[in-house]
Amino acid sequence: METNARRHTPLPRFTGGMILGFGLMILLGLVVFRSARRTPVAETACAPSIRLTSPESGTLYQAPADISIEARVEPSRGPAIVEFYHGPIKIGESAAPPYRCTWKGLRYPGHYQLSARLAGASGLAAESPTVWVQIDRDPAAGEAISAPSPERR
């Protein structure tokens, strides 16, 4: 008996497990390749830092007050601009060491948070830790000065 059936070689079947395994191998290769690329030591060693040197946290001022703020940048390489902030509000800037700013005419008692941000020419940036200062009422005035309410504006 002769059969007209042809005999053919079966092709390998790709199952979901093989495809998943191949995908995992590619993903593992990418992770290993990316972790092998390291940031140069010189780049991380030169990351600037900034801190407020004046005033110290907890300093008490009498209203009306002028607060002299000073920041120190380390390492000090190349041109940089230091911006001084009360919360999110910019109160001044300085483009050359010593980085200083004076916040003038604070009349309202309360607690104020101060910080500084560094914007270097190389694109590196840093922010200082927050320093808190307190403005107390003027003892000669007798009464505390209060901030104007929105209704009186």
Rosetta blueprint (number, residue, H / E / L):
1 M L
2 E L
3 T L
4 N L
5 A L
6 R L
7 R L
8 H L
9 T L
10 P L
11 L L
12 P L
13 R L
14 F L
15 T L
16 G H
17 G H
18 M H
19 I H
20 L H
21 G H
22 F H
23 G H
24 L H
25 M H
26 I H
27 L H
28 L H
29 G H
30 L H
31 V H
32 V H
33 F H
34 R H
35 S H
36 A H
37 R L
38 R L
39 T L
40 P L
41 V H
42 A H
43 E H
44 T H
45 A H
46 C L
47 A L
48 P L
49 S E
50 I E
51 R E
52 L E
53 T E
54 S E
55 P L
56 E L
57 S L
58 G L
59 T E
60 L E
61 Y E
62 Q E
63 A L
64 P L
65 A E
66 D E
67 I E
68 S E
69 I E
70 E E
71 A E
72 R E
73 V E
74 E E
75 P L
76 S L
77 R L
78 G L
79 P L
80 A E
81 I E
82 V E
83 E E
84 F E
85 Y E
86 H E
87 G L
88 P L
89 I E
90 K E
91 I E
92 G E
93 E E
94 S E
95 A L
96 A L
97 P L
98 P L
99 Y E
100 R E
101 C E
102 T E
103 W E
104 K E
105 G E
106 L E
107 R L
108 Y L
109 P L
110 G E
111 H E
112 Y E
113 Q E
114 L E
115 S E
116 A E
117 R E
118 L E
119 A E
120 G E
121 A L
122 S L
123 G L
124 L L
125 A E
126 A E
127 E E
128 S L
129 P L
130 T L
131 V E
132 W E
133 V E
134 Q E
135 I E
136 D E
137 R L
138 D L
139 P L
140 A L
141 A L
142 G L
143 E L
144 A L
145 I L
146 S L
147 A L
148 P L
149 S L
150 P H
151 E H
152 R H
153 R L
